[in-house]
Amino acid sequence: MLLTALAAAAVKPSWGQAAAATSLQSAVTFAIFVLQGVMLRRGEAEKALGAKGAILWGLASILVITPLTAPLAGALPLQPPGLALGLLVFACMPTTLSSGVALTQVLGGNTALALLLTIATNLASVFTLPLLLPWALKATAAIGGFGAATATASAATAVRLDPVPLLVQLVQCILAPTLLGASARGVFVGLRTWVDANRRTLSVISGALLSLVPWMQVSKAMAQGLTVSPLALAAAVAASLGFHFVYLGLNTAACGLLRLGGSDPVASAPTRRALVIVASQKTLPVAMAVLGRLAPAVGAEAAGCAAVTAVFSHLAQTCVDFALVSRWLKHIQQRQTPPAAAG
């Protein structure tokens, strides 16, 4: 659906531009996070509260440590510069809303821990992003990245982002609808039962709504003359995957060095599998919501270009992790197969 949305924006940008001129984007973003709130299984997440060390590392890795790469991402010499902006914003994001938990479950990992980190980081990001994004934009401009070129060309200052208005906007478009959906799930038993029985359908609806956001942002940028060469986009996606592999390596090393989940490699395996997957992924819906709010500060063209980067980074990340989990699962099964049965 995301690729279809981008194709539609390229073929007929006037439609998406017209939609962007309305309040549709705000309504769609609100609906996406209401659905996410309704589908949150808070009770399952609470089962992981005993794994304090793993929780602390997961929160630190997702919300603080991996976003430290954002200024480097924003300083990559990509053209147009909005491609680097997309990498910067994507690096600051919390973990994925669904795929991390799903992959953890496939691997036999600690699903409760994965759920807890997903819920906690996506809610906490509403308060961390207004601090992270201004810092990342300022830092990347200082080393010649996104914003520095804009400042030189326009004789203006580098992109400045006031954290307080951004905090208010993120509370309105992410936190409030998520809490509304979660509250409705907790109060109405019938709704909770229906949602759990129709999760696949609701996920499809959420995905369709999500595709509307980059459609509008990219359409608006295309209408203003944005062009991105396939080679430049491929370079941006390759860079995004490079950062993703760094996150995977970092979290894998931390699990071993800090003995997260315990010193017993067998008993700690489910916790470590959950951490490696969930703490290394970045979510797209929050990135789309943030880019919608950044557009007035960075310009519609840069925001649209950044949306393209974020969408393809998300798709590439998902494909790589599915392949990684498939190989990891085969390795686990081979280790668990008794020698006699193997022969």
C-alpha positions in Angstrom: 0.0 0.0 0.0 2.9 2.4 0.8 4.4 1.8 -2.7 1.0 2.3 -4.3 0.6 5.6 -2.4 4.0 6.8 -3.7 3.2 5.8 -7.2 -0.1 7.6 -7.1 1.7 10.8 -5.8 4.2 10.6 -8.7 1.5 10.0 -11.4 -1.2 12.5 -10.2 0.3 14.8 -7.5 -2.6 17.3 -7.8 -5.0 15.0 -6.0 -2.7 14.5 -3.0 -1.9 18.2 -3.0 -5.6 19.0 -2.8 -6.0 16.5 0.0 -3.1 18.0 1.9 -4.7 21.4 1.8 -7.6 20.0 3.9 -7.5 18.7 7.5 -7.4 15.1 6.2 -3.8 14.5 7.3 -4.6 15.4 10.9 -7.7 13.3 10.9 -5.9 10.3 9.4 -3.0 10.6 11.9 -5.5 10.8 14.8 -7.4 7.7 13.5 -4.1 5.7 13.1 -3.1 6.1 16.7 -6.7 5.5 18.0 -6.5 2.2 16.2 -3.0 1.5 17.7 -4.3 2.3 21.1 -7.3 0.0 20.7 -5.0 -2.9 19.7 -2.5 -2.4 22.5 -2.5 -5.5 24.8 -1.3 -3.7 28.0 -2.0 -6.8 30.2 0.5 -8.9 28.3 3.1 -6.2 28.5 2.9 -5.9 32.3 4.1 -9.5 32.6 7.6 -8.3 31.6 8.0 -5.8 34.5 10.4 -8.2 36.3 13.1 -7.9 33.6 14.4 -4.6 34.9 17.9 -4.7 33.3 16.5 -5.6 29.9 13.8 -3.0 30.1 16.3 -0.2 31.1 18.6 -1.1 28.2 15.7 -1.4 25.7 14.4 2.1 26.7 17.9 3.6 26.6 18.8 2.0 23.3 15.6 3.0 21.5 15.0 6.5 23.0 18.6 7.8 23.5 21.5 5.7 22.1 20.4 4.8 18.6 19.1 8.4 18.0 22.7 9.6 18.6 23.3 8.5 15.0 20.7 11.1 13.7 23.2 14.0 13.1 25.5 11.7 11.1 22.5 10.5 9.0 21.5 14.1 8.4 25.0 15.0 7.3 25.2 12.4 4.5 25.8 14.1 1.1 22.6 13.1 -0.5 20.7 15.1 -3.1 18.2 16.4 -2.7 19.0 17.2 1.0 15.5 16.1 2.1 16.7 12.5 1.7 19.2 13.0 4.5 16.5 14.7 6.6 14.4 11.5 6.3 17.3 9.5 7.6 17.7 11.9 10.5 14.1 11.8 11.5 13.9 8.0 11.1 16.9 7.5 13.4 15.1 9.4 16.2 12.0 7.2 16.1 10.8 4.7 18.7 10.5 1.0 17.8 7.9 -0.4 15.4 4.3 -0.7 16.5 3.7 -4.3 15.3 6.5 -6.0 13.3 9.0 -6.1 16.2 6.5 -8.0 18.4 5.5 -10.3 15.6 9.1 -11.2 14.8 9.9 -11.7 18.4 7.0 -14.2 18.6 8.2 -16.1 15.6 11.7 -16.4 17.1 10.3 -17.7 20.4 11.4 -14.5 22.2 10.0 -12.7 25.2 6.8 -11.3 23.6 5.8 -9.6 26.8 9.1 -7.7 26.9 8.7 -6.7 23.2 5.2 -5.4 23.9 6.3 -3.5 27.0 9.1 -1.8 25.1 6.8 -1.0 22.1 4.2 0.6 24.3 6.6 2.5 26.6 8.8 3.9 23.9 6.1 5.0 21.5 4.3 6.9 24.4 7.6 8.2 25.8 8.7 9.4 22.4 6.1 12.1 22.5 8.2 13.7 25.2 11.7 12.8 24.0 11.3 13.8 20.3 10.7 17.5 21.0 14.2 17.5 22.6 15.9 15.0 20.2 14.8 16.6 16.9 16.0 20.2 17.6 19.3 18.8 18.9 19.7 16.5 15.9 18.9 19.3 13.4 21.3 21.7 15.1 24.1 19.1 15.4 23.8 18.0 11.8 23.8 21.6 10.5 26.9 22.3 12.6 28.8 19.6 10.8 27.6 20.7 7.3 24.5 18.5 7.1 20.8 19.2 6.5 20.0 22.8 7.3 23.6 24.1 6.7 23.1 24.1 2.9 19.7 25.7 3.3 21.2 28.4 5.5 24.0 29.2 3.1 21.6 29.3 0.1 19.0 31.5 1.7 21.3 33.7 4.0 19.1 32.5 6.8 19.9 30.5 9.9 19.8 26.8 10.1 16.5 25.1 10.6 15.3 25.9 14.1 12.6 23.9 15.9 10.9 25.1 19.0 10.4 22.0 21.3 7.3 23.3 23.1 4.9 23.6 20.1 6.2 20.3 18.8 5.5 18.7 22.2 1.9 20.0 22.1 1.4 18.8 18.6 2.7 15.3 19.3 0.5 15.1 22.4 -2.5 16.0 20.3 -1.7 13.7 17.3 -0.1 10.7 19.0 -0.4 10.5 22.8 -4.1 11.7 23.1 -5.5 9.3 20.4 -3.4 6.4 21.6 -4.7 6.9 25.2 -8.2 7.3 23.9 -8.0 4.0 22.0 -6.4 2.2 25.0 -9.0 3.6 27.4 -11.8 2.4 25.1 -10.3 -1.0 25.0 -10.0 -1.1 28.8 -13.6 0.1 29.4 -15.6 -1.8 26.8 -15.1 -5.6 27.1 -17.1 -6.2 23.9 -14.8 -3.9 22.0 -11.7 -5.6 23.3 -13.0 -9.0 22.3 -14.0 -7.8 18.8 -10.7 -6.1 18.3 -8.7 -9.2 19.3 -10.8 -11.3 16.9 -10.3 -8.8 14.0 -6.7 -7.7 14.5 -5.7 -8.6 10.9 -8.5 -6.5 9.4 -7.7 -3.6 11.7 -4.0 -3.8 10.8 -4.9 -3.6 7.1 -7.1 -0.6 7.8 -4.3 1.1 9.8 -1.9 0.4 7.0 -4.2 1.9 4.4 -4.6 5.0 6.6 -0.9 5.2 7.0 -0.3 5.2 3.3 -2.4 8.3 2.9 0.1 10.4 4.9 3.1 10.0 2.6 0.8 10.2 -0.4 -0.2 13.7 0.6 3.3 14.8 1.7 5.0 13.5 -1.5 2.2 14.8 -3.7 2.7 18.3 -2.3 6.4 18.1 -2.8 6.0 16.7 -6.4 3.6 19.5 -7.3 6.4 21.9 -6.3 8.9 20.3 -8.6 10.6 17.7 -6.4 12.5 15.0 -8.4 14.5 12.1 -6.8 16.7 9.9 -8.9 16.5 6.2 -8.4 20.3 6.1 -7.7 20.0 8.8 -5.0 17.1 7.0 -3.3 19.0 3.7 -3.5 21.9 5.4 -1.7 19.6 6.7 1.0 18.1 3.3 1.6 21.6 1.7 1.7 22.6 4.2 4.3 19.5 3.5 6.3 20.2 -0.2 6.2 23.8 0.6 7.3 22.5 2.3 10.4 20.1 -0.6 11.0 22.9 -3.1 11.0 24.8 -0.9 13.4 21.8 -1.0 15.8 21.6 -4.8 15.4 25.2 -5.2 16.2 25.1 -2.7 19.2 22.1 -4.4 20.8 23.6 -7.9 20.2 26.8 -6.9 21.9 25.0 -5.2 24.8 23.0 -8.3 25.5 26.2 -10.4 25.9 28.3 -7.8 27.7 25.6 -6.7 30.1 24.3 -10.3 30.5 20.8 -9.1 29.9 18.2 -11.7 30.8 20.7 -13.5 33.1 24.1 -15.3 32.8 22.5 -18.6 31.6 22.6 -18.4 27.7 19.6 -20.7 27.4 17.4 -19.0 30.0 18.3 -15.5 28.7 17.8 -16.3 25.0 14.1 -15.2 24.8 14.9 -11.9 26.4 17.9 -11.3 24.2 16.0 -12.2 21.0 13.3 -9.6 21.9 15.8 -6.9 22.7 17.9 -7.4 19.5 14.8 -7.2 17.3 12.7 -4.5 19.0 15.6 -2.2 20.1 17.0 -2.1 16.5 13.8 -1.2 14.6 12.3 2.3 13.9 8.6 3.0 13.3 7.1 4.7 10.3 3.7 6.1 11.7 5.4 8.3 14.2 7.9 9.4 11.6 5.0 10.4 9.2 3.3 12.3 12.0 6.5 14.2 12.9 7.3 15.1 9.2 3.8 16.5 8.9 4.6 18.8 11.8 8.1 19.6 10.5 7.0 20.7 7.1 6.4 24.4 8.0 10.0 24.6 9.4 11.9 22.7 6.7 9.6 23.3 3.7 7.2 21.1 1.8 9.8 19.8 -0.7 12.2 18.6 2.0 9.4 17.1 4.1 8.0 15.2 1.0 11.5 14.0 0.1 12.1 12.9 3.7 8.8 11.0 3.6 10.0 9.0 0.6 13.2 8.1 2.5 11.3 7.1 5.6 8.9 4.9 3.7 11.6 3.0 1.8 13.8 2.8 4.9 10.9 1.2 6.7 10.2 -1.3 3.9 13.9 -2.2 3.6 14.2 -2.6 7.4 11.2 -4.9 7.4 12.5 -7.1 4.5 16.0 -7.4 6.1 14.6 -8.3 9.5 12.2 -10.9 8.1 15.2 -12.5 6.2 17.3 -12.3 9.4 14.7 -13.9 11.6 14.2 -16.7 9.1 17.9 -17.5 9.2 18.1 -17.1 12.9 15.1 -19.4 13.4 16.8 -22.1 11.3 19.9 -21.7 13.4 17.9 -22.1 16.6 16.1 -25.2 15.3 19.4 -26.8 14.2 20.9 -26.3 17.7 17.8 -27.7 19.3 17.7 -30.8 17.1 19.1 -33.9 18.9 22.2 -35.4 17.2 20.4 -38.8 16.8 17.5 -37.2 15.0 19.8 -35.2 12.8 21.5 -38.3 11.7 
